[in-house]
Amino acid sequence: MERPQNYVSENKHARNWKPQNRQLWFGITITILAICGALIWTIRKHQNIPPVDLNASQIRKSIPVSVELTKLSSTPIILEVTGTIRPELESPIAAKVLARVQSVLIKEGESVRKSQSLIILDAQDMDASISQASANLRAANIRYDSAGIAVRMESSLSEARISEAKSKVIQSEAALQSAKAELELAQAGPRRQEREQAVLAVSQAKSGLTLSENNLKRMDSLYKDGAISAQQYDQYKSQYEIARTQYETVQQGKSIADEGSRIEDIRAAQQSVRQAEAAVQEANAGLKSSQASAIQIDVRKQEIQGAHAQIAQSRASLQLANVNRDYTIIKSPFDGIVTKRQVDPGAMASPGSVLLTIQGGALRLEAVVPESSLFYMKVGATVPVYFNALQNRSLTGRIVEIAPEGDSTSHTFIVKINLPATSKASAGMFGRAKFSTGMENRILVPSSATWTREGLHYLYVVDENQLARMRMVTVGDPAGEKIPVLSGLNSGESVVISNRDRIIDGSPVSVEPR
């Protein structure tokens, strides 16, 4: 059978390639052996194990070790979260009034008590405002008292004037009625009964006069004879004169009754009526004037209200001045430590400008927790916390607050953990908290079985040939004296837990009973 032409050329090329291929594989093998030797040397160096001359006698000599058979154990699932220490209370202390700083009584890092004076501001302007407000208040009180006195005086005078005016009105109206009655009488003239009464009165007066005259005549003779005294005679004489006068008077009345009313009497009566009417009008006008003056009392009462409002305003101004005066002494709002001092004496403090910063209350680790683990967080629960600055010393904190609202971007929540007062931690430190979020089966080995080199964890496992084999493993957080192995080890394997520093990878071992 005839072979293809290219078959010869390919065969020739193959024969030429084989020696080069052997050299390549020989070089690769030498390189691998060199790397393995360097790795074994590095392991011996970091284990501080002196070089071992593995001659036949030493290889056959086994090293006694203790082992532990691995098995799955139920262990808690630990969630580690990080956070920063912050104080429970943090307050920037700012001025509320514009004033010059007179003195600063504290330093940074100094502890302060609640209501302790921290900064003193210049209070001259506030003192002047207090004096002015006090003077305004006194003036308002004086105006109020004066207005009250004026009201009382006006009330008394007004009541007296009104009463007097009402009396005058009554009197003038009575006089008017009397004048009208006299006018009517004058216009009507004397009546028949009045004339008859006048005749009767004349007759009676004449009888009385006759009797008195006869008595006087008898007494005259007796007086002349000295039978009666002059006093008795004068008494009878006086009775006669009275009787004569009465007789003349009734005679004149009878004459007036007989003659009737004269035009002059009627005119006089009409004039009396007009005068009485004018007096009534005047009395009514006086009453209206008195009642009008009573309106001044309402004006005075409004003045009292205005004075009272001014008192309230002056009192408020005084209170405000006192409050501003109190603002010149800046005090601590709570017990704490001064963390920042941003002002010195002589500086001008303006409202809202921060002068100091005070931190107080308990220190808290504000840990950032994913929302998926928020279910396991309970207020009041205790949590182990660790701080790099405190050499990872374990502290026991207590959850005091869980933020009601989380970050919508990272889907995390802030959990605040109170630290013990003796923690020696400081605000701003980085910390870690570990939460138990359930249980799972893991392999646990003693802490003495593992070691760390260059960030990696190792241990020895005894195989079926009683040789110690070095195994790189991944471990979790220690659980007491045990360490969970997350990968690199299976359940049922024997882990070396003693004499680990005497063996190397591949060393024969003999298992001692425990």
C-alpha positions as CSV (number, residue, x, y, z in Angstrom):
1,M,0.0,0.0,0.0
2,E,1.4,3.3,-1.0
3,R,1.7,5.9,1.9
4,P,0.9,9.5,1.4
5,Q,3.7,11.8,0.7
6,N,3.0,14.0,3.8
7,Y,3.3,10.9,6.0
8,V,7.0,10.8,5.6
9,S,7.4,14.5,6.3
10,E,5.2,14.3,9.4
11,N,7.3,11.3,10.7
12,K,10.4,13.2,10.2
13,H,9.1,16.2,12.1
14,A,8.0,13.9,14.9
15,R,11.5,12.4,15.2
16,N,13.0,15.8,15.3
17,W,10.5,17.1,18.1
18,K,10.9,14.3,20.7
19,P,14.2,15.2,22.2
20,Q,13.0,18.8,22.7
21,N,9.8,17.7,24.4
22,R,11.8,15.5,26.9
23,Q,13.9,18.5,27.8
24,L,10.8,20.7,28.4
25,W,9.2,18.1,30.7
26,F,12.4,17.7,32.6
27,G,12.7,21.4,33.2
28,I,9.1,21.6,34.5
29,T,9.7,18.7,36.9
30,I,12.8,20.3,38.3
31,T,10.9,23.6,38.8
32,I,8.0,21.8,40.7
33,L,10.5,20.0,43.0
34,A,12.2,23.3,43.8
35,I,8.9,25.0,44.7
36,C,8.0,22.1,47.0
37,G,11.4,22.3,48.7
38,A,11.0,26.0,49.2
39,L,7.5,25.5,50.7
40,I,8.7,22.8,53.1
41,W,11.6,25.0,54.2
42,T,9.2,27.9,54.8
43,I,6.9,25.7,56.9
44,R,9.8,24.6,59.0
45,K,11.0,28.1,59.5
46,H,7.6,29.5,60.7
47,Q,7.1,26.4,63.0
48,N,10.5,27.0,64.6
49,I,11.2,23.3,64.0
50,P,14.9,22.5,63.5
51,P,15.7,20.8,60.3
52,V,15.2,17.0,60.5
53,D,17.4,14.6,58.8
54,L,14.9,12.1,57.6
55,N,17.1,9.1,57.7
56,A,15.5,5.7,57.9
57,S,15.8,5.3,61.7
58,Q,14.1,8.6,62.4
59,I,11.3,8.0,59.9
60,R,10.4,4.7,61.5
61,K,10.3,6.5,65.0
62,S,6.7,7.6,65.7
63,I,5.9,10.7,67.8
64,P,3.3,10.3,70.5
65,V,0.3,12.7,70.1
66,S,-3.2,13.0,71.4
67,V,-6.0,13.4,68.9
68,E,-9.7,14.3,69.0
69,L,-12.2,12.7,66.7
70,T,-14.2,15.4,65.0
71,K,-18.0,15.5,64.9
72,L,-20.8,17.9,64.1
73,S,-22.0,20.0,67.1
74,S,-24.8,22.4,67.3
75,T,-23.3,25.9,67.6
76,P,-24.9,29.4,67.5
77,I,-24.7,31.4,64.2
78,I,-23.0,34.6,65.0
79,L,-23.6,37.8,63.1
80,E,-20.8,40.4,63.5
81,V,-21.6,44.0,62.8
82,T,-19.5,47.1,63.1
83,G,-20.2,50.6,64.4
84,T,-18.9,53.6,66.1
85,I,-19.1,54.7,69.8
86,R,-21.2,57.8,70.3
87,P,-22.4,59.5,73.5
88,E,-26.0,59.3,74.6
89,L,-26.1,63.1,74.9
90,E,-24.2,65.6,72.8
91,S,-25.0,69.3,72.9
92,P,-23.4,72.2,71.1
93,I,-23.5,75.1,73.5
94,A,-24.4,78.3,71.8
95,A,-25.0,81.9,72.9
96,K,-28.6,83.3,72.8
97,V,-27.7,87.0,73.0
98,L,-25.1,89.2,71.3
99,A,-22.5,90.0,73.9
100,R,-18.8,89.9,74.5
101,V,-17.3,86.9,76.3
102,Q,-16.1,88.0,79.7
103,S,-14.6,84.7,81.0
104,V,-14.5,81.0,80.1
105,L,-14.6,78.8,83.2
106,I,-13.7,75.4,81.8
107,K,-11.2,73.6,79.6
108,E,-11.4,70.9,77.0
109,G,-11.6,67.4,78.6
110,E,-12.9,68.8,81.9
111,S,-15.9,67.2,83.5
112,V,-18.9,69.4,84.3
113,R,-22.0,69.1,86.3
114,K,-25.6,70.0,85.3
115,S,-26.3,73.8,85.7
116,Q,-22.6,74.5,86.3
117,S,-21.5,77.9,84.9
118,L,-19.4,77.5,81.8
119,I,-19.1,81.0,80.2
120,I,-19.8,84.5,81.5
121,L,-20.9,87.2,79.0
122,D,-20.8,90.9,79.5
123,A,-24.2,91.9,81.0
124,Q,-24.0,95.7,81.1
125,D,-26.6,96.2,78.3
126,M,-28.9,93.7,79.9
127,D,-28.6,95.4,83.3
128,A,-29.6,98.7,81.6
129,S,-32.6,97.0,80.0
130,I,-33.7,95.7,83.4
131,S,-33.5,99.1,84.9
132,Q,-35.5,100.7,82.1
133,A,-38.1,98.0,82.2
134,S,-38.4,98.4,86.0
135,A,-38.9,102.1,85.6
136,N,-41.6,101.6,82.9
137,L,-43.4,99.2,85.2
138,R,-43.4,101.6,88.1
139,A,-44.7,104.4,85.8
140,A,-47.5,102.1,84.5
141,N,-48.5,101.2,88.1
142,I,-48.7,104.9,88.9
143,R,-50.9,105.6,85.8
144,Y,-53.1,102.7,86.7
145,D,-53.6,104.0,90.3
146,S,-54.3,107.5,89.1
147,A,-56.8,106.3,86.6
148,G,-58.6,104.3,89.4
149,I,-58.7,107.3,91.7
150,A,-60.1,109.5,88.8
151,V,-62.8,106.9,88.1
152,R,-63.9,106.8,91.7
153,M,-64.0,110.6,92.0
154,E,-65.9,110.9,88.7
155,S,-68.4,108.3,89.9
156,S,-69.0,110.0,93.2
157,L,-69.4,113.5,91.6
158,S,-71.5,112.2,88.8
159,E,-73.9,110.5,91.1
160,A,-74.2,113.6,93.3
161,R,-74.8,115.8,90.3
162,I,-77.4,113.5,88.8
163,S,-79.3,113.2,92.2
164,E,-79.3,117.0,92.6
165,A,-80.5,117.5,89.0
166,K,-83.3,115.0,89.5
167,S,-84.3,116.9,92.7
168,K,-84.4,120.2,90.8
169,V,-86.5,118.7,88.1
170,I,-89.0,117.4,90.6
171,Q,-89.1,120.7,92.5
172,S,-89.5,122.7,89.3
173,E,-92.3,120.5,88.0
174,A,-94.1,120.8,91.4
175,A,-93.7,124.6,91.2
176,L,-95.0,124.5,87.7
177,Q,-98.1,122.6,88.8
178,S,-98.7,125.0,91.6
179,A,-98.3,128.1,89.3
180,K,-100.7,126.5,86.8
181,A,-103.2,125.9,89.6
182,E,-102.9,129.5,90.8
183,L,-103.4,130.7,87.2
184,E,-106.5,128.6,86.8
185,L,-107.8,130.0,90.1
186,A,-107.1,133.5,89.0
187,Q,-108.7,133.0,85.7
188,A,-111.8,131.4,87.2
189,G,-112.3,134.0,89.9
190,P,-113.8,133.4,93.4
191,R,-116.5,130.9,93.7
192,R,-119.9,131.4,95.5
193,Q,-118.7,129.1,98.3
194,E,-115.6,131.3,98.7
195,R,-117.8,134.5,99.0
196,E,-120.0,132.9,101.5
197,Q,-117.0,131.7,103.5
198,A,-115.6,135.3,103.3
199,V,-118.9,136.7,104.8
200,L,-118.9,134.1,107.5
201,A,-115.3,134.9,108.3
202,V,-116.1,138.6,108.5
203,S,-119.0,137.9,110.9
204,Q,-116.8,135.6,113.0
205,A,-114.0,138.1,113.1
206,K,-116.4,140.9,114.0
207,S,-117.8,138.9,116.9
208,G,-114.3,138.2,118.1
209,L,-113.4,141.9,117.8
210,T,-116.5,142.9,119.8
211,L,-115.7,140.4,122.5
212,S,-112.1,141.5,122.8
213,E,-113.2,145.2,122.8
214,N,-115.7,144.6,125.7
215,N,-113.1,142.6,127.6
216,L,-110.6,145.4,127.1
217,K,-113.1,148.0,128.4
218,R,-113.7,146.0,131.6
219,M,-110.0,145.4,132.1
220,D,-109.4,149.1,131.5
221,S,-111.6,150.1,134.5
222,L,-110.1,147.3,136.6
223,Y,-106.6,148.4,135.6
224,K,-107.4,152.0,136.6
225,D,-108.7,150.8,139.9
226,G,-105.5,148.7,140.3
227,A,-107.4,145.4,140.4
228,I,-105.2,143.9,137.7
229,S,-101.6,144.3,136.9
230,A,-100.3,146.1,133.9
231,Q,-99.1,142.8,132.4
232,Q,-102.7,141.4,132.5
233,Y,-104.0,144.6,131.0
234,D,-101.5,144.4,128.2
235,Q,-102.5,140.8,127.4
236,Y,-106.1,141.8,126.9
237,K,-105.1,144.8,124.9
238,S,-103.0,142.5,122.7
239,Q,-105.9,140.2,122.2
240,Y,-108.0,143.1,121.1
241,E,-105.3,144.2,118.5
242,I,-105.1,140.7,117.1
243,A,-108.9,140.5,116.8
244,R,-109.1,143.9,115.1
245,T,-106.3,142.8,112.6
246,Q,-108.1,139.6,111.8
247,Y,-111.3,141.5,111.2
248,E,-109.6,143.9,108.8
249,T,-108.0,141.0,107.0
250,V,-111.2,139.0,106.5
251,Q,-112.9,142.2,105.4
252,Q,-110.2,142.6,102.7
253,G,-110.7,139.0,101.7
254,K,-114.4,139.6,101.5
255,S,-113.8,142.6,99.3
256,I,-111.5,140.6,97.0
257,A,-114.1,137.8,96.8
258,D,-116.7,140.4,96.1
259,E,-114.6,142.1,93.4
260,G,-113.2,138.9,91.7
261,S,-109.7,138.4,90.1
262,R,-108.0,141.4,88.7
263,I,-106.2,141.4,85.4
264,E,-103.0,142.1,87.2
265,D,-103.4,138.9,89.3
266,I,-104.0,136.8,86.2
267,R,-101.0,138.3,84.5
268,A,-98.9,137.6,87.6
269,A,-100.1,134.0,87.7
270,Q,-99.3,133.6,84.0
271,Q,-95.9,135.0,84.6
272,S,-95.4,132.5,87.5
273,V,-96.4,129.7,85.1
274,R,-93.9,130.8,82.5
275,Q,-91.1,131.1,85.1
276,A,-92.0,127.6,86.5
277,E,-91.8,126.2,82.9
278,A,-88.4,127.8,82.4
279,A,-87.3,126.3,85.7
280,V,-88.4,122.9,84.6
281,Q,-86.5,123.2,81.3
282,E,-83.5,124.3,83.1
283,A,-83.7,121.4,85.6
284,N,-84.1,118.9,82.7
285,A,-81.1,120.4,80.9
286,G,-79.1,120.1,84.1
287,L,-80.1,116.5,84.5
288,K,-79.0,115.7,80.9
289,S,-75.7,117.5,81.5
290,S,-75.2,115.5,84.6
291,Q,-76.0,112.2,82.8
292,A,-73.7,113.2,79.9
293,S,-70.9,113.8,82.4
294,A,-71.3,110.2,83.5
295,I,-70.0,109.1,80.1
296,Q,-66.6,110.4,81.3
297,I,-66.6,107.5,83.7
298,D,-66.5,105.0,80.8
299,V,-63.6,106.9,79.3
300,R,-61.9,106.7,82.7
301,K,-62.5,103.0,82.8
302,Q,-61.0,102.6,79.4
303,E,-58.0,104.5,80.7
304,I,-57.8,102.0,83.5
305,Q,-57.8,99.1,81.0
306,G,-55.1,100.8,79.0
307,A,-53.0,101.3,82.1
308,H,-53.5,97.7,83.1
309,A,-52.4,96.5,79.7
310,Q,-49.4,98.8,79.9
311,I,-48.6,97.2,83.3
312,A,-48.7,93.8,81.7
313,Q,-46.5,94.9,78.8
314,S,-44.0,96.5,81.2
315,R,-44.0,93.4,83.3
316,A,-43.4,91.2,80.2
317,S,-40.5,93.6,79.1
318,L,-39.0,93.3,82.6
319,Q,-39.3,89.5,82.5
320,L,-37.7,89.4,79.0
321,A,-34.9,91.6,80.3
322,N,-34.3,89.3,83.2
323,V,-34.3,86.3,80.9
324,N,-31.8,87.9,78.6
325,R,-29.7,88.7,81.7
326,D,-29.8,85.1,82.7
327,Y,-28.6,84.2,79.2
328,T,-25.3,86.0,79.9
329,I,-24.4,83.1,82.2
330,I,-24.1,80.0,80.0
331,K,-24.6,76.8,82.0
332,S,-24.2,73.1,81.4
333,P,-27.5,71.3,80.4
334,F,-26.4,68.0,81.8
335,D,-23.5,66.1,83.5
336,G,-20.8,65.5,80.9
337,I,-17.4,66.3,79.5
338,V,-16.3,69.3,77.5
339,T,-15.1,67.9,74.2
340,K,-14.6,71.2,72.3
341,R,-13.9,74.7,73.3
342,Q,-14.3,77.2,70.5
343,V,-14.2,80.6,72.2
344,D,-11.8,82.7,74.3
345,P,-12.4,85.7,76.6
346,G,-12.8,88.9,74.6
347,A,-14.5,87.3,71.6
348,M,-17.9,88.5,70.5
349,A,-20.6,85.8,70.9
350,S,-23.5,86.1,68.6
351,P,-26.9,84.2,68.8
352,G,-26.5,80.7,67.5
353,S,-22.7,80.6,67.4
354,V,-21.4,77.5,69.0
355,L,-19.0,78.1,71.9
356,L,-18.6,74.7,73.4
357,T,-19.6,71.1,72.8
358,I,-20.5,68.8,75.7
359,Q,-21.0,65.1,75.7
360,G,-22.8,63.2,78.4
361,G,-24.8,60.2,79.4
362,A,-23.8,56.6,78.6
363,L,-21.6,55.6,75.7
364,R,-23.3,53.7,73.0
365,L,-22.0,51.6,70.1
366,E,-24.2,52.5,67.1
367,A,-24.0,49.3,65.1
368,V,-25.2,49.0,61.5
369,V,-27.4,45.9,61.2
370,P,-28.9,44.5,57.9
371,E,-32.6,44.5,57.9
372,S,-32.6,40.7,57.4
373,S,-31.2,40.2,60.9
374,L,-33.3,42.9,62.6
375,F,-35.7,40.2,63.8
376,Y,-33.1,38.9,66.2
377,M,-32.5,42.3,67.8
378,K,-34.5,42.9,71.0
379,V,-34.3,45.9,73.3
380,G,-32.9,45.0,76.6
381,A,-30.9,42.0,75.3
382,T,-27.2,41.7,76.2
383,V,-24.6,41.6,73.4
384,P,-20.8,41.0,73.5
385,V,-18.9,43.9,72.0
386,Y,-15.2,44.2,71.0
387,F,-12.9,47.2,70.3
388,N,-9.6,47.1,68.5
389,A,-8.4,50.1,70.6
390,L,-9.0,48.0,73.8
391,Q,-7.1,45.0,72.5
392,N,-10.3,43.3,71.4
393,R,-11.3,42.8,75.1
394,S,-14.9,41.5,75.3
395,L,-17.4,43.8,76.9
396,T,-21.1,43.1,77.6
397,G,-23.4,45.8,76.2
398,R,-27.2,46.1,76.3
399,I,-29.5,47.1,73.4
400,V,-31.3,50.2,74.4
401,E,-32.7,51.4,71.1
402,I,-33.4,50.2,67.6
403,A,-33.9,52.9,65.0
404,P,-37.5,53.0,63.8
405,E,-36.4,53.9,60.3
406,G,-33.6,52.4,58.2
407,D,-31.5,53.4,55.3
408,S,-33.5,52.8,52.1
409,T,-30.3,52.6,50.1
410,S,-28.3,50.1,52.1
411,H,-31.3,48.5,53.8
412,T,-29.7,48.7,57.2
413,F,-30.8,49.9,60.6
414,I,-29.0,51.5,63.5
415,V,-29.0,49.5,66.7
416,K,-27.7,51.4,69.8
417,I,-25.9,49.3,72.5
418,N,-25.1,50.8,75.9
419,L,-21.6,50.1,77.1
420,P,-20.7,49.5,80.8
421,A,-19.5,52.6,82.7
422,T,-16.1,50.9,83.3
423,S,-15.5,50.1,79.6
424,K,-12.7,52.8,79.3
425,A,-14.0,53.4,75.8
426,S,-14.2,56.8,74.1
427,A,-16.5,58.4,71.6
428,G,-15.4,57.9,68.1
429,M,-13.8,54.4,68.6
430,F,-14.5,51.6,66.1
431,G,-16.3,48.6,67.6
432,R,-17.8,45.3,66.7
433,A,-20.9,43.5,68.2
434,K,-21.8,39.9,67.8
435,F,-25.4,38.7,67.7
436,S,-26.7,35.2,67.8
437,T,-29.0,34.6,64.9
438,G,-29.8,30.9,65.3
439,M,-28.1,27.5,65.5
440,E,-26.3,25.2,63.0
441,N,-24.2,22.0,63.0
442,R,-20.4,22.7,62.8
443,I,-17.2,20.9,63.5
444,L,-15.5,22.2,66.6
445,V,-11.8,21.6,67.4
446,P,-9.8,22.7,70.4
447,S,-8.0,26.0,70.1
448,S,-4.7,24.3,70.7
449,A,-5.1,22.3,67.5
450,T,-4.8,25.2,65.1
451,W,-2.2,27.8,64.4
452,T,-2.1,30.9,62.1
453,R,0.6,31.8,59.6
454,E,0.4,34.7,57.2
455,G,-3.3,35.0,57.8
456,L,-4.1,31.4,57.1
457,H,-5.2,28.7,59.6
458,Y,-3.7,25.2,59.8
459,L,-4.0,22.0,61.7
460,Y,-2.7,18.3,61.6
461,V,-4.9,15.4,60.7
462,V,-3.8,11.8,61.3
463,D,-4.5,9.7,58.3
464,E,-5.1,5.9,58.0
465,N,-1.3,5.4,57.7
466,Q,-0.7,7.1,61.1
467,L,1.0,10.0,59.4
468,A,0.4,13.6,60.4
469,R,-1.0,15.6,57.5
470,M,-1.0,19.4,57.5
471,R,-4.4,20.8,56.5
472,M,-5.3,24.4,55.7
473,V,-8.8,25.2,57.1
474,T,-11.2,28.1,57.4
475,V,-12.3,28.8,61.0
476,G,-15.0,31.0,62.6
477,D,-15.1,32.9,65.8
478,P,-14.0,31.1,68.9
479,A,-16.8,29.5,71.0
480,G,-15.2,29.3,74.4
481,E,-12.2,26.9,74.2
482,K,-13.3,25.5,70.8
483,I,-13.0,26.9,67.3
484,P,-15.5,26.1,64.6
485,V,-14.0,24.8,61.4
486,L,-16.0,26.1,58.4
487,S,-14.2,24.3,55.6
488,G,-11.1,22.0,55.1
489,L,-12.1,19.3,57.6
490,N,-14.7,16.5,57.6
491,S,-16.5,14.9,60.5
492,G,-14.9,11.7,61.8
493,E,-11.3,12.8,61.1
494,S,-8.6,12.7,63.9
495,V,-7.1,16.1,64.7
496,V,-3.8,16.4,66.6
497,I,-4.3,18.3,69.8
498,S,-0.9,17.7,71.6
499,N,2.8,17.7,70.6
500,R,1.9,19.7,67.6
501,D,5.3,21.6,67.7
502,R,7.2,18.3,67.4
503,I,5.8,17.1,64.1
504,I,5.8,18.2,60.5
505,D,3.7,17.3,57.5
506,G,4.2,13.5,56.9
507,S,5.6,12.7,60.4
508,P,4.6,9.2,61.7
509,V,2.7,9.5,64.9
510,S,1.4,7.2,67.6
511,V,-2.0,8.0,69.1
512,E,-2.0,8.0,72.9
513,P,-5.1,7.2,74.8
514,R,-6.8,10.2,76.4
